[in-house]
């Protein structure tokens, strides 16, 4: 049997990659405008990092991690997300001693053994940011405004921005009691996982995908009613700032996220367009003011989000047929193939993207390849052109041809490419 990629993990072939590049470049440009700098973490981390930060009773930790023992010694896990690694690195390198506020961004693959579906993979790519050292709420609003603007700049216009607050530890304690009181009479109707969750971590019941559990969760009291005064003031500050920035949002009192580390601000952006299907969360994020300290660092507030790149790509409008080639060089006779290679180098040195078929072949078949690659220009080089120091420059879109002195070929090509 032929070998295939692991279920839920896909190849990204060159035909798809220009859309990825466009997305990644746009992301970098956008966040760098806000002062974020790139950080890269290992793909593998100690398992304990995710267990302690994401939470023992979350689906990710209970069911979805790719965990293995490293040659019988250490338990390691393929990272299911980036925030835990960011915090680990922030603490490990004592970044707080170097700057009061740290703004990091990252891009890369994450691994979760979920049931594969449209928009849900076992290896997927995230682009995310994390801000350390600012308690908010204004930075919370700025980060949400930044990502909403980014998504709209990609041409994704049909979105819904949900914001909520889960409060701090005191709010959570009050809410937990209220939730347990509400859930108690429904206990027998809940799935066995949720019955267990009621004892271990009742908030996780709100995130259960089993239909009856979701129905019960939908009627649960809203977290927002239980916010302490400080948590409420924070949430109101966030909303005022979002309103001032003109960022559209909807308050969602029952917003729950699949990770345990959040405090106060939570947010998600859902794509409403057709391309997405059921997996319509384009991004999720929130504040995690206790994670740095709980992983051994100083008391440091933090907020961030991560976007699923596959989902953004599905929601982005198509860009039309692009090309990875500006100029295709055609060698009119086999004898000029070395000269064609030299011309290729001259043009590449001048910054053009150049292809040729140095195997030779008829003029016609070489021009066909140029067309197939969607090259805008063909440069034809024969023995007489080499002798005279010129090339025949053919504009394949306009179907015009001109003879150009070789030293000016690159400039002329660039001028044409701009039209
Ligand atoms: P998350 O909500 O688990 O948050 O994931 C963020 C985004 O990653 C989702 O909204 C979705 O677009 C994408 N995603 C998640 N799982 C999959 C999957 N199996 N296949 C395809 N896409 C997926 C986090 O990961 C947090 N670290 C976000 C964060 C950063 N919070 C604070 N800072």
Boltz pocket constraint, residues with backbone or C-beta under 6 A from the ligand:
constraints:
  - pocket:
      binder: B
      contacts: [[A, 80], [A, 81], [A, 82], [A, 83], [A, 112], [A, 114], [A, 119], [A, 120], [A, 121], [A, 122], [A, 123], [A, 124], [A, 125], [A, 126], [A, 128], [A, 129], [A, 130], [A, 257], [A, 258], [A, 259], [A, 281], [A, 282], [A, 283], [A, 284], [A, 285], [A, 286], [A, 287], [A, 303], [A, 304], [A, 305], [A, 306], [A, 307], [A, 308], [A, 309], [A, 310], [A, 311]]
      max_distance: 6.0
